[in-house]
Amino acid sequence: MKYKNYFRKTSLKQKGDGDFFLNQVLLKKPKIFLEVGVFHGVTARNVCELLYSIHYDNFKYIGLDLFEENDENKSEIIPNTNFSNPFKKIYFRYIKRQNPYSLEAVKDLLKKFKNNIDLVKGNSNNVLKKIDMSKIDYVFLDGGHDYETVKNDLENCMLVVKNNGTILCDDYNLSYAPGVKKAIDEFVKKNNFKCEILLNSRFAKIEQ
Ligand SMILES: C[S@@+](CC[C@H](N)C(=O)[O-])C[C@H]1O[C@@H](n2cnc3c(N)ncnc32)[C@H](O)[C@@H]1O
């Protein structure tokens, strides 16, 4: 399956990276998928299309994001949500009348799968503790990029790995976010998990 951009921004924009990601998901055919860091929902839509093609209606996608910049979350890295492409600016401001980085806009992008999705607005440091991890079999970790947040997210998703699931972490080796690598390396070592570094150190795949 080819990764599509749906006229929005995504962290998997580099040619081939999205296809590589989808092939990773396809290898495991998960039924309950959690994405931490949804942003404009492009990966969410691609994952839903893929899981629908495998399981028809028998899958679930859970997506979690701050979905807004405010004083409480100003320490988190939120990618620039504005478009430089004037057509995209006009499309969202005057035609869709939506902020693509909002729960409502992502819900709209995923409306085809409205019975299969659960979108949660909040900080992963708090929200993940309330999610039942026992049924989730795949996590795409692409939310906060500072050390403490990644450490917390990994600890909160530990059960997924223990139940033979997968955590695929994005941005493993980013020069401007070294906390991601540090938190992953420590987590893997402490729990004696397997960690495969993929696609020129972009992804870290953690499994038992
Ligand atoms: C790199 S983007 C995610 C891109 C998306 N996964 C994709 O493939 O297009 C990171 C997202 O994480 C969110 N984020 C950052 N810190 C967070 C936190 N502590 N809890 C929840 N979401 C967070 C940001 O709002 C942003 O939308």
The ligand as a MOL file (V3000), in Angstrom:
LIG
                    3D

  0  0  0     0  0            999 V3000
M  V30 BEGIN CTAB
M  V30 COUNTS 27 29 0 0 0
M  V30 BEGIN ATOM
M  V30 1 C 5.8760 14.7250 14.8240 0
M  V30 2 S 4.2230 15.0810 15.2100 0 CHG=1
M  V30 3 C 3.3820 13.5980 14.8720 0
M  V30 4 C 3.2760 13.2960 13.4220 0
M  V30 5 C 2.3430 12.1580 13.0680 0
M  V30 6 N 2.6140 10.9720 13.8260 0
M  V30 7 C 2.4640 11.8550 11.6120 0
M  V30 8 O 2.9080 10.7520 11.2600 0
M  V30 9 O 2.1520 12.7250 10.8060 0 CHG=-1
M  V30 10 C 4.2570 15.1070 16.9480 0
M  V30 11 C 2.9120 15.3340 17.5800 0
M  V30 12 O 3.0280 15.0230 18.9480 0
M  V30 13 C 2.2360 15.9090 19.6970 0
M  V30 14 N 2.7600 15.9380 21.0730 0
M  V30 15 C 3.8930 16.5170 21.5220 0
M  V30 16 N 4.0270 16.3040 22.8380 0
M  V30 17 C 2.9390 15.5620 23.2370 0
M  V30 18 C 2.4940 15.0310 24.4770 0
M  V30 19 N 3.2150 15.1730 25.5950 0
M  V30 20 N 1.3260 14.3530 24.5080 0
M  V30 21 C 0.5890 14.1850 23.3730 0
M  V30 22 N 0.9760 14.6440 22.1640 0
M  V30 23 C 2.1330 15.3270 22.0910 0
M  V30 24 C 2.3270 17.2450 18.9660 0
M  V30 25 O 1.1850 18.0060 19.2250 0
M  V30 26 C 2.4210 16.7800 17.5100 0
M  V30 27 O 1.1690 16.8250 16.8880 0
M  V30 END ATOM
M  V30 BEGIN BOND
M  V30 1 1 1 2
M  V30 2 1 2 3
M  V30 3 1 2 10
M  V30 4 1 3 4
M  V30 5 1 4 5
M  V30 6 1 5 6
M  V30 7 1 5 7
M  V30 8 2 7 8
M  V30 9 1 7 9
M  V30 10 1 10 11
M  V30 11 1 11 12
M  V30 12 1 11 26
M  V30 13 1 12 13
M  V30 14 1 13 14
M  V30 15 1 13 24
M  V30 16 1 14 15
M  V30 17 1 14 23
M  V30 18 2 15 16
M  V30 19 1 16 17
M  V30 20 1 17 18
M  V30 21 2 17 23
M  V30 22 1 18 19
M  V30 23 2 18 20
M  V30 24 1 20 21
M  V30 25 2 21 22
M  V30 26 1 22 23
M  V30 27 1 24 25
M  V30 28 1 24 26
M  V30 29 1 26 27
M  V30 END BOND
M  V30 END CTAB
M  END
